[in-house]
Amino acid sequence: MSTRVRIDVDGRSIEVDADASLAAALITANVATTRTSVRGEPRGPLCGMGVCFECRATVDDVPHVRTCMTRVRAGMRVRTGAPAAAPLTAAAPPLARLDADVVVVGAGPAGLAAACAAAQGGKRVLILDDNDGTGGQIWRRDAATPAATWRARAQRLGVLVESSTRVVGVHDERSLLAVRGDAARVVGYGALVLATGSTERFVTFPGWTLPRVFGAGGAQALLKSGLRVDGSRVVVAGSGPLLLAVAATWARHGARVVALVEQAPAARVRAFARGLWARPAKLAQAAWLRARLLGVPFRMGWWPQRIDSAADALRVTITDGRRVAALATDYVACGFGLVPDVRLAAVLGCAIERGAVVVDDEQRTSVPHVFCAGETTGIGGVDKALLEGERAGSAAAGIRSTTSRAMLARERRFAAALETTFALRDELRALTAPDTIVCRCEDVLRSDVDACASWRDAKLQTRIGMGPCQGRVCGSGVAFTHGFAVADARPPVFNVPLSTLCGGPDSGA
């Protein structure tokens, strides 16, 4: 049984799980709204992994704290709603420096595999990651094999891990600028492996900004961070195999899955499923997940049309283009696939095509001494990430890779099949009404963006993509609905207090 502690939320003392994230603890305690938007609308967690900044609250008088990235502490004081103005702070101390032979950015499967391979080659290896532990989103706080196996292997090989650390840009040749808390430091490298993963793609429609509406990955992350959902209802909607995993996880935690709604046509999904006979491990995984959802309606060729708040619940309207159905629920998990996170790669100058980093057979990018692995090179799942990570880490260490090229080619073919099967239908582009918010940070409406000719024009005219998430949420959505080429390759990669960047070099480092 979890240890319980008391925290103060808006002047009210509540008891929460001590091992939960603050976002998960607040939602469990029926505090679904953490902030108010530019237009005064209630907002709550969306991504569950520190990307969207929708879960911000004032914690112990510090404004704009990402509650999904903050662990509960006994006695902490939380204030939701509009924050007070942040106080001016003194300039940061001189920048310290940390060097390693191989630096890996990202501690998910690809990053862990790369770090272990490089360490086996005798290199001093450092992992930098924004989360409070290793495993990335797929193995977030997962103590089971294979997550534990990879963590133990990295520890045994002497890999140094700097958690809760954001890489915000390039300092100079072969060094990065990283921030942990309010302290910045320079991180030097001989070789660099980018394993920055992916972010969710959101398709906008009326009601997607309501509290208790999460991304599919966000719903999964919040569960892994301590959200209690036993006895509640959830609708899981959107596209891609992640929906099945999310629905099964929520069911395992005691929620009732009202419906699983997949926008891809049934014929395409069934053809993809038949193709899994050639992949026994993936077939077994899919069958196990589906078995967890016996009795749950699986509507293929349907998609969410709008979400309305009704009393203490939500009402999701779904459609197949001809028919309409309304579903009552407590939560909605809605995501339309993943997109590679290429921002740091773009700042470094790496070549990017079709939204993914371009690499050669050894995972080398177009920039010398920089390698890339995992979802950043294209969405393909954990097996592809592990294989690419091993190749990248070996190449970064200057040793021969043990990974089979045939196995990697097979995983990439599987990734291509995923992309084809779950390609988004054109009807989704028309879901957004003129008064629907498309940029959550700045409350930009669809009608505002419709008058713009490009992403750059939209930013200049509406401030879309210029809020705390820096376009990570709205960028992929607008790219889909408007066909804009979204390019935001400028530091800092994450927003950071100006005072943190004001330190000078530490001559004693």
N, C-alpha and C positions, 0 to 999 in steps of 0.2 A: 504493500500500500504506500502511495506517495506521501512524503512529508508535506504538511500544510503550513503555510505561513500567512501572516496578515499584511496587507498593503492598503494604502489610502488612495481611493479613486474619487476625485472631485468631492472631497470632504467626507466620504463614506468609507468605513472600514469593511473590507471584504477578505474572505479567506480563499486562498488559491494554492495550486500545486507548486511546490518549491522548485521542481525540475522542469517547469514549463517555460516557454517563451512568454514574454509579457503579452503579446498579441493573442496567443492561444488562451492564456489565463483570463484576459478581459472578455473574450467572446464567450468562453465557458460560463463566466459570471454574468452573462447577458448584457455586457457593455460592447455592443457591436459597432458603435460609432466612436472613432478616435479623434477626428478633426472635422472642421467645416471648410468647405472649398471656397474659392474666390467669390462665388455667387451665394455662399452661405448654405450650400447643400451638405447634408450629413455624409461622411465618408468613413469607410473602414478598410481593413486589410483586403488586398486583392491578390498579390503575387506570393505572399508568405515567405519570401526569400530575399528581401532587401532591395528589390529592383524598382518597385513602383512608388515607394515613399508615401503611399496612401495611409499607412498605419501610424503615421507620426503623432506623437503626443509630447507633452512637457513632463519630463521625469526628473524629480528632485531639482526643480527649477531650471533644468536644461531644456530649451525648446527643440522641437524637430527631431526628437529621438525616434529611430525606427524600432517600434515595439516588437516586430517580428524577429529582430536581430538582438534583442535584449533579454537576458535571463531574469526571471523574477528574483528579487532580493527582499528579505523580510524588512518591513518598515518603509519601503520605497513609496514616494508620493507621486501620484500620477494625475495630471490635469488634461482632460480632453477638450475638444473644441478649438477655437482660435487661440494660438499661443501669444504670450506677451512678446514684445520686441526683444530680440537677443541682445544681451549686453555686449559692449565693445570689450575686447580682450587685448591683453598685451601681446606684443610680438612673440612668436615662438622662439624657443631656444635654438642655438646653432644645430644644423643638421648633423646627426650621427651617420656613420657609414657602416654597411655590412656587405661583405663580399662572399661569393661562392663560385665554384667552378661552373656549376649548372644551376640556374634558377628556374623553377617551374611555377607558373602562375595558374593556380587552380588545383584543388585537392580532391577532385572527383576521380572516377575510374581512370580516365586518360592521364591525369596529373600524377596519380599514385603509381601507375604503371611506368610512366616516364621517369619519375624520381627513383624508383627501385632499379630500373635498368641502368640509369646513369651511375647510381651508387655502386652497383655491382661492377661497374667499370673502374672503380677506384676514385671517383670524383666526389668532391664535397658538394652536397646537394642541399638546396634550400627551397621549400615550398612556401608560397605566399597565397593566402586565401581569405576571402571576406567573411566566411562563416566562422562560428566559434569552435569548429572541429573539422576533421577530415571526412571525406566521403562524398562531397558535393551534394546535389539535391537528390540524386537517386539512392545514395546510401546515407542520407541525413540521419544521424543518431542511430544507425542500424548496427546492432551488436552481433548480428548473425553472419555466418559465412555467406559470401566471400568477403564482405566488407571488413570483418575482423581480421581475416587472413592477410589482406593487403595492408591494413594498418600495422599489424604486428611485423610484417615483412619490412615495411619502411622503417619502423623503429629499430628493428634488429640491424638494419644496414646503416644506421646512423643518420638517416635523413632528418634535417632540422625543419620543423614546421612553425611558421609564424601565422597563427590564426587571427581572425578579426582584423585583418590587414587589407587595405584597399590599395591597389596600384593605380595611381591617378595620372601618371604620365611618364615621359622620358626626361631624365635629368641631363645626361649628356651621352656621348658615345659609350655603349655597353654599360649603361646604368639606368635604373628606373627610380622614380620618386614614389615612395609608398607611405601610407598614412595608417597609423594605428591609434585610435582615440584622437587626442589632439596633437600627437607627436608625429612629425614627418621624419623620414630617413632616406638616405640614398642607398640603393641596393645595386651593387656591381655584379656583373656576371661575365664568365667566359663564353658561355652559350646560354640561350634562353629558350625555354619551351612554353608555348602558349597553349593552355588547356582551359580556356575561359568558358567553355560550355555553350549553353544556349539560353534564350529567354522565350517566354510564351508569346504566341501570336494571338492577339485579341481582335475579333471582328465586332465592331460597335453596332449596337441596336438599342432601342429605348429600354431603359431600366438597368443597363449593365453597370451603372455606377452606384446602385443601391448597396447599403451595408448588407452583409451576409451573402453577397454574390462574389465568389472567388474565381480566380483562374483555376483550371483543372490541376495544374501543378501546384498552385497556391493552396488548394484544398488538401492536397497530399502533404505538402510541407507543414501546414498548420497541424494536421493530425500527428505527424512525427514530432512536432514541437510541444505536444501536450494538450491539444484541443480535445475536449470530451464531447462526444456526439451520441452517446447511447440514448436510444429512445427518440431521436430526432429524425426528420425526413430530409432527403436530399435528391435533387434532380441533377444528373450528370449529362452535360450536353456539349456538342461541338464536333470535333473530328480527331481521329487518330487512335492508335492502340493505347495511349495513355488513359483514355476514358475508361477502358475496361479495368485497368489497374486501380484507378482512383475509386471506381464504384465498388470493387472487391474489397479494398482497404476500408472504406467507410462501412461496408456491411460487416466486416470483421470486427470493427470497433463498436458495433451495436446500433448503427443507423439503419433506417429503412430506405432503400433506394427506390424512389417512386418510379423512375424510368431512366433508361440509358438511351440517349438520343444522339444518333450518328448521322451527320449530313451526307456522307458518301452513299451512293446508291447501293442497294442490297446486292445486286449482281456483282459489283466490283468487290465488295467486302467478302462475299462468299468465294469468289474466284481466288482472292488472296489467301483465304483460309485453306482452300484446297491445296494451294501451293506449299503450305507448311508441312505437307507430308514428307517433303524432301529435307525438312529441317526438324528432326524429331524433338530436339530440346525445346525449340520455340513452340512446336505444336503442343508439347506437354505443358508448357507454361500457359499458353492460351487456353487449353482445356481446363487446367486447374482454376484459372481465373473465372472462366465461364461457369464452372461448377459452383463457385461461390455465389453465383447470381441466379441460381435456379428460381424461376418464378418472377424474376424482374422483367418487365416489358422492355424489349430491345427494339427500338424503332429506328430502322435504317432508312435513309432517304428522307429524314425529318430534320428540322433545325429550329432553334429558338427564334421567335419573332419579336417578343417583348417580355419584360418582367415588370410586374406591378406589385406594390406593397399593399397588402390587405390585412388590416388589423395587426396581429403579431406574427403574420406569416407572409409568404411571397406567393404570387401566382404567376406561373410561367406559361406563356402561350406559345405553342409549337405548331408547325405546319409542314406539310409535304408539298406545298404549292397548290394543292386542291382542297385539302381538308385542314381543319384547325381543331386543336384540342387544348384544354386548359388544365394545368397540373398545380395542385396546392402543395407547398413544401416549406421547410424552414430554412434550407440552404440551397444554393445553386453553385455547382462547380462547372465552369464553362470555359473551354479553351479550344482553339482551332489549330493545334499543332505547335511546333517549335521553330524558331529561327536562330541561326548561329549568332553568337555574340562576338562580333568582329571589331569592336571599337578600339581596343588596345592594339590589335593588329594593324588597323588602319592608321592609328597615330604613329606607329613604328614605320609605316610606309610599305607594309606587305601588300602584294597584289591580291585583289579580291574579285571574284567572278561569281555571278548569280547568288550573291549574298554570302559566299563562303570563302575562306582563305585558300589560296592556291598553293599546293605543295607538290613536291616530286615524290619519287618512290621511297625516299628516306625521310619524308615529312619535312624537308627543307622548304622554307618560304622563299620569296624573292629577295629577302634581306639577309645578308651574310650573318651567320651565327644565330639565326632565329628559326626555330622549328615550331610546328603546330600540330596538334592532335586532338581527336575527339570530335564533339559536335561542332566545334568551330570550323572544321573543314567540310561539314555537311552532316545533317541529322541522320543518325544510323543506329543508335542504341549502344548499350554497354559493351557488347562483344566487339564491335568496331572500335569503340573508344579504347579498350584495353589493348587491342592489337596495334593500333596507331600509336598509343602512348609508349609501348615497348620499343617500337621502331624509332620514334622520336628521341627517347631517352638514350638509346644505344648510339644513334647518330651524333647526338650532342656530346656524348662521352668519347666518341671516336672509336667505338668497338662494333663488331659485326652483330647485326640483329639476329635473333633466333626465331623471329616471327615468319611464318609461312606467307609468301606473297599470294599463294592460291587461296589461303583462308581469308586474307584481307580482301582480295578481289570478290570473294563470295559474299562477305559482309557488305561490301559496297553495292553489289547487285541487289541484295536484300533492301538496302537503304533506298535504291532507285525504285524498287517495287512499292515500298511504303509511300514514297512521294507520289507515284502515279495513282495508287489506290485511294489515297485520302486527299487528293487535290480538291481545292475548294470550288464549289459550284458558283456559277455567275449570279444566281439569285441572291446570294449573301451580300453582294455589293449594294443592293437596293434596300437592305433592312433599315439603314440609318435614316431617320426622318430629318428634315431641315433643322429642327430644334434639339436634336440629339447631341450631347456632348461627345466630342471625339478626342479631345485632349483633356484628361482629368486634372492635370496640374494647374492649367490656366483656364479651364472651363470654356474652351473654344468649341463653337457649334459647327455642325456639318455645313450649314449655310455660309458660315464665314470662310470655310476652306473651299467651297465650291467656286467662289469667285477668283481663286488664285490659280496661277499657271504652273507652278512647280512647288517643290518642298521648300526651297529657299524663299520663294515669293510668299508662301504661306507663313513661314517663320517671321518674315519682315512685317507682314500685314496683320498677323493674328497672335503672335507669340507661341504658336503651337511648337511643341518640342523644346521649349526654353525654360520649362519648370524643373523641379528637383529630379525627376526621372530622366531628364535630358533626352526625351523622345523614345525611350526604351519601350514604353507601352503604346503610345500613339503612332510611332513611326511605322511599324509593320502593318498596323491597321489602315493607315492612310495610304501606304504603298499598295495595299490590296484594293481599297475602294476607289482610289483616284489614279492609280498607276504612276504615282510620283516615285522618282528615284531618290530614296532617302539617304543622304550622305552627311554624316556628322562626325568627321574625323578631326576632332580638336581636343586638346587637353583643357582642363582636367577631365579624365575619363569618368570620374565620379565627382559630384559636388563636394567641396571641402571648404571650411572656413578660411577666409583670406589670411587671418593671423597665423594659421598653421603653415602657410607657404612663405612666411616672411623670414624664416630663419636662414642664416648663412651657413657656409661650410664650417664644420668643426675641425679646426686645425689640429686638435689633439687626437682625432680619430685614427 
